[in-house]
Amino acid sequence: MTTPAGSGAGFGTVSWWGLSPALDLQAESPPVDPDSQSKTERKVPELDVLLLGSVDGRHMLRTLARAALWPLRRFNFYVLENNLELVARHMLIFSLALEEPEKMGLQERSDTFLELWGNALLRPSVAAFLRAQASRLANLVPEPDLLEEQLPWLSLRLLKFRERDALEAVFRFWSGGEKGPEVFPMSRLWDSRLRHYLGSRYDARRGVADWDLRMKLHDREAQVIHIQEFRRWRDTGVAFELRDLSAYHVPNRTLASGRLLSHRGERVAARGYWGDIATGPFVAFGIEADDQSLFRTSNGQPVKTASEITQHNVIELFREVATWRGPRAIQGTVEETASPEPDVPAQEPFTIHFLPLDSSQTLHHKTCYQGRFQLLYVSCGMIHLLSPELGACVVPGGNLVVELARYLVDLRPKELKAFSDRVAEIARAAGFAPHPATKPSETFARFYKLGDSTRGGGHSAVESGSAPSEVLAPPAESIDPPQADQAPSLEAVSPAKVDQTPPLEAISPPQAELFLPLDAIDPPQACLAPPPEVISPLQEAL
């Protein structure tokens, strides 16, 4: 609802970055059962994870970075998002994170990642990299065999053909298929969103930013976010000023998405920025770190800012992933030990599978997904998709991690508590119970899957309501490394609102080029809040 004081909807309808720190998914999953693994043909145990709304891949990157600290394991990540622009950003982020060091140095990769991921405006050199990389990915998407050859860690085979076509159209737009900054005038779109969000408070936006930071984010253990960087991001959309601010002037097209707006009594597709303008991308990487010296204070003020901590964490993340992935082959599998052929390309130790956008309620119909996943992650913006049908895809004794709305600054403590209670009700209805082996957390809610005797996989202890410790929770000493309840930096964090209108990628490729510029829409309508039929999952949960 829009009032003179603004809409109060600062998180938009699309989540571009996570609103919670990153998790090591191995620390969140049940420990490996030696008996069950000894019965399999492969010697290397596998971890199957289903992620709903991870938005920026931070949990997967964190898991890969910490993999060297755990026993050898292969990862299968199944990712479900609510629009294909997020799928495209996943692909861009991982192709950058896994770039060969000979082609791009660690510092350059880190800087490029931060700008593409969290800045509304780019430097010309980063914009040129985006165009080249998007053109390459656009050529690979319609060629599955070539895609698996060049990006063996990625699988798009589960997507529908029309989704692949729309995904290609997204990359074509990123690569500059439509010329000129007027195609996506990011600075004007950002200011339009800000004016609509603040309403009559727009002229006092600096004071509003101070209040939101000091009275909300700082009270929620995000004290390292500095007022100067938060104000700059609120005003311009530039969160990470790695160079002089004047160098950032090219619109970041990866933050563009489509929506249907009312125009002269008709519903028309419009491209714009519908993401977060309230919290910012500082939470995902910038408020937690392994190196506690980054949080030193002087005269009661943090020495390092969230931007500096984010940059440090991303560099370390990329370095650890490169070190762990170095050999690129998982040693010890039956196939490799039986016939070691030097000409055969090494197998990637992980695979990312992207699921169709509307598959959350149909996965259980396929036997290959029934009781398959040891871990289910759900962002706060996708909690409405958690159902008994989706819960059937989690193995009895498997874990569920739900992102809470702690860092949504538009919510008051009473509303945060109501949302947490609603999450517990939804999880209970889906067949989960609160995890007894974890400490209470205001950022994540943790549950375990109750047993199901009808599948022959249940445990009497689980069915009676108590958790079998040998299956559900790792012993306390096995949670190091890392701490299960402490998530080092790194989306899902996902904003509390999910776009229920047909996104850009839902429009057929020939129509994707027919978007009306926002100039063609009446000014009062160009910055309207989501149409009435767009219901926030967070409001729905409350």
C-alpha positions as CSV (number, residue, x, y, z in Angstrom):
1,M,0.0,0.0,0.0
2,T,1.3,3.5,-0.9
3,T,1.0,6.3,1.6
4,P,2.3,9.9,1.7
5,A,5.2,8.4,3.7
6,G,6.1,6.0,0.9
7,S,5.2,2.5,-0.1
8,G,7.3,0.7,2.6
9,A,8.2,-1.9,0.0
10,G,11.9,-1.4,-0.3
11,F,12.8,-4.9,-1.2
12,G,11.0,-4.9,-4.5
13,T,9.8,-8.0,-6.4
14,V,13.1,-9.5,-7.5
15,S,16.0,-10.6,-5.3
16,W,19.4,-9.8,-6.7
17,W,21.6,-10.5,-3.6
18,G,21.2,-12.5,-0.5
19,L,19.9,-10.9,2.7
20,S,21.7,-13.3,5.1
21,P,25.3,-14.5,5.5
22,A,26.5,-17.5,3.6
23,L,26.3,-21.0,4.9
24,D,28.5,-24.0,4.6
25,L,25.9,-26.5,3.4
26,Q,28.0,-29.5,4.6
27,A,27.8,-28.1,8.1
28,E,24.0,-27.9,7.8
29,S,23.5,-31.4,6.3
30,P,23.4,-34.7,8.2
31,P,26.7,-36.6,8.5
32,V,27.6,-39.3,6.1
33,D,26.2,-42.7,7.0
34,P,29.1,-45.1,6.5
35,D,26.8,-48.2,6.2
36,S,24.7,-46.7,3.4
37,Q,27.7,-45.4,1.6
38,S,29.5,-48.8,1.7
39,K,26.6,-50.3,-0.3
40,T,26.9,-47.9,-3.2
41,E,29.1,-48.5,-6.2
42,R,30.9,-45.2,-5.9
43,K,33.4,-44.8,-3.2
44,V,33.0,-41.0,-2.9
45,P,29.8,-40.1,-1.0
46,E,27.5,-37.5,-2.5
47,L,25.6,-34.6,-1.1
48,D,22.3,-33.7,-2.8
49,V,21.0,-30.2,-1.9
50,L,17.9,-28.5,-3.1
51,L,18.0,-24.7,-2.9
52,L,14.9,-22.5,-3.3
53,G,15.8,-18.8,-3.8
54,S,19.5,-18.9,-3.1
55,V,19.6,-15.9,-5.6
56,D,23.3,-15.3,-5.8
57,G,25.1,-18.7,-5.3
58,R,26.8,-17.6,-2.1
59,H,25.9,-20.7,-0.2
60,M,27.2,-22.9,-2.9
61,L,30.4,-20.9,-3.2
62,R,30.9,-21.0,0.5
63,T,30.4,-24.8,0.5
64,L,33.0,-25.3,-2.2
65,A,35.5,-23.0,-0.4
66,R,35.2,-25.0,2.8
67,A,35.1,-28.5,1.2
68,A,38.8,-29.1,1.8
69,L,38.1,-29.1,5.6
70,W,35.7,-32.0,5.3
71,P,36.0,-35.6,4.2
72,L,35.9,-36.0,0.4
73,R,32.4,-35.6,-1.0
74,R,30.8,-34.8,-4.3
75,F,28.1,-32.1,-4.5
76,N,24.9,-32.0,-6.5
77,F,23.2,-28.7,-6.2
78,Y,19.6,-28.4,-7.5
79,V,18.6,-24.7,-7.8
80,L,15.1,-23.4,-8.2
81,E,14.6,-19.7,-8.7
82,N,11.5,-17.6,-9.6
83,N,12.8,-15.9,-12.7
84,L,15.4,-16.7,-15.4
85,E,17.4,-13.5,-14.9
86,L,18.5,-15.0,-11.6
87,V,19.5,-18.2,-13.4
88,A,21.6,-16.1,-15.8
89,R,23.3,-14.3,-12.9
90,H,24.1,-17.6,-11.3
91,M,25.8,-18.7,-14.5
92,L,27.7,-15.4,-14.8
93,I,28.8,-15.5,-11.2
94,F,30.1,-19.0,-11.3
95,S,31.8,-18.7,-14.7
96,L,33.6,-15.7,-13.2
97,A,34.5,-17.4,-9.9
98,L,35.8,-20.4,-11.7
99,E,37.7,-18.5,-14.4
100,E,41.3,-19.8,-15.0
101,P,43.9,-17.7,-13.1
102,E,45.9,-17.4,-16.3
103,K,43.0,-15.4,-17.9
104,M,42.1,-13.2,-15.0
105,G,43.9,-12.6,-11.7
106,L,42.4,-13.0,-8.3
107,Q,42.1,-9.3,-7.5
108,E,40.6,-8.5,-10.9
109,R,38.1,-11.3,-10.6
110,S,37.1,-10.2,-7.1
111,D,36.6,-6.5,-8.2
112,T,34.6,-7.6,-11.3
113,F,32.5,-9.9,-9.2
114,L,31.6,-7.2,-6.7
115,E,30.7,-4.7,-9.3
116,L,28.5,-7.1,-11.3
117,W,26.9,-8.5,-8.2
118,G,26.2,-5.4,-6.1
119,N,26.6,-2.2,-8.1
120,A,23.9,-0.5,-10.2
121,L,26.6,1.2,-12.3
122,L,29.7,-0.3,-13.8
123,R,33.1,0.8,-15.0
124,P,33.5,0.6,-18.8
125,S,36.1,-2.2,-18.5
126,V,33.7,-4.3,-16.4
127,A,30.8,-3.5,-18.8
128,A,33.0,-4.8,-21.7
129,F,33.7,-8.0,-19.8
130,L,30.0,-8.4,-19.2
131,R,29.2,-8.0,-22.9
132,A,31.8,-10.6,-23.9
133,Q,30.9,-13.1,-21.3
134,A,27.1,-12.7,-22.0
135,S,27.7,-13.2,-25.7
136,R,29.7,-16.4,-25.0
137,L,26.9,-17.8,-22.7
138,A,24.2,-16.9,-25.2
139,N,26.0,-19.0,-27.7
140,L,26.4,-21.9,-25.3
141,V,22.8,-22.1,-24.0
142,P,21.2,-23.5,-27.1
143,E,24.1,-26.1,-27.5
144,P,23.8,-28.5,-24.5
145,D,26.7,-30.7,-25.6
146,L,29.0,-27.7,-26.2
147,L,27.9,-26.2,-22.8
148,E,28.8,-29.4,-20.9
149,E,32.1,-29.5,-22.7
150,Q,33.1,-25.9,-21.8
151,L,31.2,-25.6,-18.5
152,P,31.2,-29.2,-17.1
153,W,29.9,-28.0,-13.7
154,L,26.7,-26.7,-15.2
155,S,23.5,-28.5,-16.4
156,L,20.5,-26.9,-18.0
157,R,19.0,-30.1,-19.3
158,L,16.2,-30.0,-16.8
159,L,14.9,-26.6,-18.0
160,K,12.1,-26.4,-20.5
161,F,12.9,-25.5,-24.1
162,R,11.0,-22.2,-23.9
163,E,13.0,-21.4,-20.7
164,R,16.2,-22.0,-22.5
165,D,15.1,-19.8,-25.3
166,A,14.2,-17.0,-22.9
167,L,17.5,-17.5,-21.0
168,E,19.3,-17.0,-24.3
169,A,17.3,-13.8,-24.8
170,V,18.4,-12.5,-21.4
171,F,22.1,-13.0,-22.3
172,R,21.5,-11.3,-25.7
173,F,20.2,-8.3,-23.9
174,W,23.2,-8.3,-21.6
175,S,25.6,-8.6,-24.5
176,G,24.3,-5.3,-26.0
177,G,21.8,-6.6,-28.5
178,E,19.9,-3.3,-27.8
179,K,22.3,-0.4,-28.0
180,G,22.5,2.7,-25.8
181,P,22.0,3.5,-22.1
182,E,18.4,4.7,-22.8
183,V,17.5,1.0,-23.1
184,F,18.1,0.6,-19.4
185,P,18.5,4.1,-17.7
186,M,19.6,2.7,-14.4
187,S,20.2,6.0,-12.6
188,R,16.7,7.3,-13.4
189,L,15.1,4.0,-12.6
190,W,16.9,3.9,-9.2
191,D,15.8,7.4,-8.3
192,S,12.2,6.6,-9.4
193,R,12.1,3.6,-7.1
194,L,13.6,5.6,-4.3
195,R,11.0,8.4,-4.7
196,H,8.2,5.9,-4.6
197,Y,9.6,4.1,-1.6
198,L,10.2,7.2,0.5
199,G,7.2,9.3,-0.6
200,S,7.2,12.7,1.2
201,R,10.4,11.6,3.1
202,Y,12.4,11.7,-0.1
203,D,13.9,15.2,0.7
204,A,15.0,13.8,4.1
205,R,16.4,10.6,2.6
206,R,19.8,11.0,4.3
207,G,18.1,11.1,7.7
208,V,15.9,8.0,6.7
209,A,19.1,6.2,5.7
210,D,20.7,7.0,9.0
211,W,17.7,5.8,10.9
212,D,17.4,2.5,9.0
213,L,21.1,1.8,9.5
214,R,21.6,2.8,13.1
215,M,18.3,1.9,14.6
216,K,17.7,-1.3,12.6
217,L,20.7,-2.9,10.9
218,H,23.1,-2.0,13.6
219,D,20.7,-3.4,16.2
220,R,20.6,-6.6,14.3
221,E,24.4,-7.2,14.5
222,A,25.4,-5.5,11.3
223,Q,27.4,-2.7,13.0
224,V,30.2,-2.9,10.4
225,I,28.1,-1.3,7.7
226,H,29.4,2.3,7.6
227,I,27.0,5.2,7.2
228,Q,29.0,6.7,4.3
229,E,28.8,3.5,2.2
230,F,25.2,2.9,3.1
231,R,24.2,6.5,2.1
232,R,26.1,6.2,-1.2
233,W,24.3,3.0,-2.0
234,R,20.9,4.4,-1.1
235,D,21.5,7.5,-3.3
236,T,23.3,6.0,-6.4
237,G,23.1,2.2,-6.2
238,V,26.9,1.9,-6.0
239,A,27.7,-0.3,-3.0
240,F,31.3,-1.1,-3.7
241,E,33.4,2.0,-4.7
242,L,36.6,0.2,-5.7
243,R,37.7,3.1,-7.9
244,D,36.8,6.8,-8.0
245,L,33.0,7.2,-8.0
246,S,33.1,9.1,-11.3
247,A,34.3,5.9,-13.0
248,Y,30.9,4.2,-12.5
249,H,28.5,5.3,-15.2
250,V,27.5,2.3,-17.3
251,P,24.2,0.7,-16.3
252,N,24.5,-2.8,-14.9
253,R,22.1,-4.7,-17.2
254,T,22.2,-7.8,-15.0
255,L,19.9,-6.0,-12.6
256,A,17.2,-5.6,-15.3
257,S,14.0,-7.6,-15.2
258,G,10.6,-7.4,-16.8
259,R,7.1,-6.8,-15.3
260,L,3.6,-6.1,-16.5
261,L,2.4,-2.5,-15.9
262,S,-0.8,-0.8,-16.7
263,H,-0.6,1.6,-19.7
264,R,-3.7,3.3,-20.9
265,G,-5.9,0.5,-19.6
266,E,-3.8,-2.3,-21.0
267,R,-1.1,-4.6,-19.5
268,V,2.2,-4.0,-21.2
269,A,5.6,-5.5,-20.6
270,A,8.2,-3.0,-19.2
271,R,11.8,-3.5,-18.4
272,G,13.1,-1.8,-15.2
273,Y,14.8,-2.2,-11.8
274,W,12.5,-3.9,-9.3
275,G,15.0,-5.0,-6.8
276,D,16.1,-4.1,-3.3
277,I,16.6,-0.4,-2.4
278,A,16.4,-0.7,1.4
279,T,19.0,-3.1,2.8
280,G,21.8,-3.4,0.2
281,P,24.2,-6.2,-0.7
282,F,26.3,-5.7,2.4
283,V,24.8,-8.5,4.5
284,A,25.8,-11.5,2.3
285,F,29.6,-11.1,2.5
286,G,30.2,-8.1,4.7
287,I,29.1,-8.8,8.3
288,E,30.8,-12.1,9.1
289,A,34.3,-13.4,8.5
290,D,36.7,-16.1,9.7
291,D,39.4,-13.5,10.5
292,Q,38.1,-11.8,13.6
293,S,40.7,-9.1,13.4
294,L,38.6,-7.5,10.7
295,F,36.1,-6.6,13.4
296,R,38.5,-4.6,15.6
297,T,37.1,-1.3,16.9
298,S,38.7,2.0,17.7
299,N,36.9,4.5,20.0
300,G,33.9,2.2,19.7
301,Q,33.7,2.3,15.9
302,P,34.7,-0.6,13.6
303,V,38.0,-0.1,11.9
304,K,36.9,-1.9,8.7
305,T,33.8,-1.2,6.7
306,A,31.4,-3.8,5.3
307,S,32.8,-3.1,1.8
308,E,36.3,-3.9,2.9
309,I,35.3,-7.0,4.7
310,T,33.2,-8.1,1.7
311,Q,36.2,-7.6,-0.6
312,H,38.5,-9.6,1.8
313,N,35.9,-12.4,2.0
314,V,35.4,-12.7,-1.7
315,I,39.1,-12.8,-2.4
316,E,39.6,-15.6,0.2
317,L,36.5,-17.4,-1.2
318,F,37.9,-17.5,-4.7
319,R,41.3,-18.5,-3.5
320,E,40.0,-21.4,-1.5
321,V,37.7,-22.6,-4.3
322,A,40.6,-22.5,-6.8
323,T,42.9,-24.4,-4.3
324,W,40.3,-27.1,-3.6
325,R,39.3,-27.4,-7.3
326,G,42.8,-27.5,-8.5
327,P,43.1,-31.1,-9.6
328,R,39.5,-30.9,-10.9
329,A,39.1,-34.6,-10.4
330,I,37.6,-36.6,-7.5
331,Q,40.1,-39.4,-6.8
332,G,39.0,-42.8,-5.6
333,T,36.0,-43.5,-7.8
334,V,35.6,-46.9,-9.2
335,E,35.5,-45.7,-12.8
336,E,38.7,-43.7,-12.6
337,T,40.7,-46.2,-10.7
338,A,39.7,-48.9,-13.2
339,S,40.7,-47.1,-16.3
340,P,42.8,-44.0,-15.8
341,E,43.0,-42.5,-19.2
342,P,45.0,-39.3,-19.4
343,D,43.0,-38.0,-22.5
344,V,39.7,-38.2,-20.6
345,P,38.8,-34.9,-19.1
346,A,38.8,-34.8,-15.3
347,Q,35.4,-35.0,-13.6
348,E,34.2,-31.9,-11.9
349,P,33.7,-32.4,-8.1
350,F,30.3,-30.6,-8.2
351,T,27.4,-30.0,-10.6
352,I,24.7,-27.3,-10.5
353,H,21.4,-28.3,-11.9
354,F,18.8,-25.6,-12.7
355,L,15.2,-26.7,-12.3
356,P,12.1,-25.4,-14.2
357,L,10.7,-22.3,-12.6
358,D,7.3,-23.9,-11.7
359,S,8.6,-27.3,-10.6
360,S,8.4,-26.9,-6.8
361,Q,5.0,-28.7,-6.5
362,T,5.8,-31.3,-9.1
363,L,9.2,-32.7,-8.1
364,H,7.7,-35.3,-5.9
365,H,5.9,-36.9,-8.9
366,K,9.3,-38.1,-10.2
367,T,10.7,-41.1,-8.4
368,C,14.2,-39.8,-8.9
369,Y,13.5,-36.9,-6.5
370,Q,11.5,-38.7,-3.8
371,G,13.5,-38.9,-0.6
372,R,16.6,-37.8,-2.5
373,F,17.9,-34.6,-0.9
374,Q,19.8,-34.6,2.4
375,L,19.4,-30.8,2.7
376,L,16.7,-28.4,1.7
377,Y,17.3,-24.6,1.8
378,V,14.5,-22.1,1.5
379,S,14.8,-18.3,1.4
380,C,12.4,-16.1,3.2
381,G,10.9,-15.0,-0.1
382,M,10.2,-18.6,-1.2
383,I,8.8,-20.0,2.0
384,H,5.3,-20.1,0.5
385,L,6.6,-22.9,-1.7
386,L,7.4,-25.2,1.2
387,S,4.7,-27.9,1.2
388,P,4.2,-31.6,2.1
389,E,4.8,-32.4,-1.5
390,L,8.2,-30.6,-1.5
391,G,9.0,-32.2,1.9
392,A,8.5,-35.6,0.3
393,C,11.7,-34.9,-1.7
394,V,13.8,-34.8,1.5
395,V,15.1,-38.0,2.9
396,P,13.8,-38.9,6.4
397,G,16.3,-37.5,8.8
398,G,17.4,-34.8,6.3
399,N,17.6,-31.2,7.3
400,L,15.7,-28.0,6.4
401,V,17.2,-24.5,6.7
402,V,14.9,-21.6,6.3
403,E,16.2,-18.0,5.9
404,L,14.4,-15.6,8.3
405,A,13.6,-12.0,7.6
406,R,16.0,-10.5,10.2
407,Y,17.6,-8.0,7.8
408,L,14.5,-6.7,6.2
409,V,14.5,-3.1,7.6
410,D,10.9,-2.5,6.8
411,L,9.8,-5.1,9.3
412,R,9.4,-4.3,13.0
413,P,10.4,-6.8,15.8
414,K,6.8,-7.9,16.3
415,E,6.5,-8.7,12.6
416,L,9.8,-10.5,12.6
417,K,8.5,-12.7,15.4
418,A,5.2,-13.4,13.6
419,F,7.1,-14.4,10.5
420,S,9.3,-16.8,12.5
421,D,6.3,-18.4,14.0
422,R,4.6,-18.7,10.6
423,V,7.8,-20.4,9.3
424,A,7.6,-23.0,12.1
425,E,3.9,-23.7,11.2
426,I,4.7,-24.1,7.5
427,A,7.6,-26.4,8.2
428,R,5.6,-28.5,10.6
429,A,2.8,-28.9,8.0
430,A,5.4,-30.0,5.5
431,G,6.6,-32.8,7.8
432,F,9.5,-31.2,9.6
433,A,10.2,-30.6,13.3
434,P,12.6,-28.1,15.0
435,H,16.1,-29.4,15.1
436,P,17.1,-30.2,18.7
437,A,20.9,-30.0,18.1
438,T,21.2,-26.4,17.1
439,K,21.2,-23.2,19.0
440,P,18.4,-20.7,18.4
441,S,19.2,-18.2,15.6
442,E,17.5,-15.0,14.5
443,T,18.9,-15.4,10.9
444,F,18.0,-19.1,10.1
445,A,15.5,-21.6,11.3
446,R,16.6,-25.2,11.3
447,F,14.4,-28.3,11.1
448,Y,14.8,-32.0,10.4
449,K,12.5,-34.3,8.4
450,L,10.3,-36.7,10.4
451,G,10.5,-40.3,9.4
452,D,8.0,-42.0,7.1
453,S,7.5,-45.6,7.7
454,T,5.5,-46.1,4.6
455,R,8.7,-45.6,2.5
456,G,10.6,-48.0,4.7
457,G,13.1,-45.3,5.5
458,G,11.7,-44.0,8.8
459,H,13.0,-44.4,12.2
460,S,10.9,-45.1,15.2
461,A,12.6,-42.5,17.2
462,V,11.8,-39.9,14.6
463,E,8.2,-41.0,14.3
464,S,7.7,-40.7,18.0
465,G,9.0,-37.1,17.9
466,S,12.6,-37.5,19.1
467,A,15.5,-37.0,16.8
468,P,17.9,-39.9,16.2
469,S,21.2,-38.2,16.9
470,E,23.2,-40.7,14.7
471,V,21.2,-39.6,11.7
472,L,19.9,-36.1,12.3
473,A,22.6,-34.2,14.0
474,P,26.4,-34.4,13.8
475,P,28.1,-34.6,17.2
476,A,29.3,-31.3,18.6
477,E,32.9,-32.0,17.7
478,S,32.1,-32.7,14.1
479,I,30.6,-29.3,13.5
480,D,34.1,-27.8,13.5
481,P,34.9,-26.8,10.9
482,P,32.9,-24.7,10.6
483,Q,30.4,-23.8,13.3
484,A,26.9,-24.9,12.2
485,D,25.2,-21.9,13.6
486,Q,27.7,-19.3,12.5
487,A,27.6,-18.6,8.8
488,P,30.6,-16.9,7.4
489,S,29.8,-14.1,4.9
490,L,28.3,-15.0,1.6
491,E,21.6,-14.6,-1.2
492,A,19.7,-16.0,0.0
493,V,19.1,-14.6,0.9
494,S,16.4,-13.7,-0.8
495,P,14.2,-10.6,-0.4
496,A,10.8,-11.0,1.0
497,K,8.9,-10.4,-2.2
498,V,8.6,-12.6,-5.2
499,D,7.4,-11.4,-8.5
500,Q,4.2,-13.1,-9.4
501,T,3.8,-11.3,-12.7
502,P,5.3,-12.8,-15.9
503,P,9.0,-11.8,-15.9
504,L,11.1,-10.9,-18.8
505,E,12.1,-14.4,-19.5
506,A,8.5,-15.6,-19.5
507,I,7.9,-13.6,-22.6
508,S,8.8,-15.4,-25.9
509,P,12.1,-14.2,-27.4
510,P,10.5,-12.3,-30.3
511,Q,8.4,-10.4,-27.7
512,A,11.3,-9.8,-25.4
513,E,12.6,-7.1,-27.7
514,L,9.2,-5.3,-27.6
515,F,9.5,-3.9,-24.1
516,L,8.1,-0.3,-23.8
517,P,10.6,2.1,-22.3
518,L,9.4,3.5,-19.1
519,D,9.3,6.9,-20.7
520,A,6.4,5.7,-22.8
521,I,4.4,5.0,-19.6
522,D,2.6,7.7,-17.8
523,P,5.0,9.0,-15.1
524,P,2.7,8.2,-12.1
525,Q,2.5,4.6,-13.4
526,A,6.1,4.2,-14.2
527,C,7.1,3.8,-10.6
528,L,4.0,2.2,-9.2
529,A,4.3,-0.5,-6.7
530,P,3.5,-4.1,-7.7
531,P,0.0,-4.5,-9.1
532,P,-2.7,-5.6,-6.6
533,E,-2.5,-9.2,-7.7
534,V,1.2,-9.3,-6.7
535,I,1.1,-10.6,-3.2
536,S,4.2,-10.7,-1.1
537,P,5.0,-14.2,0.3
538,L,6.1,-12.4,3.5
539,Q,2.8,-10.6,3.9
540,E,1.0,-13.8,3.0
541,A,2.9,-15.6,5.7
542,L,1.9,-13.0,8.2
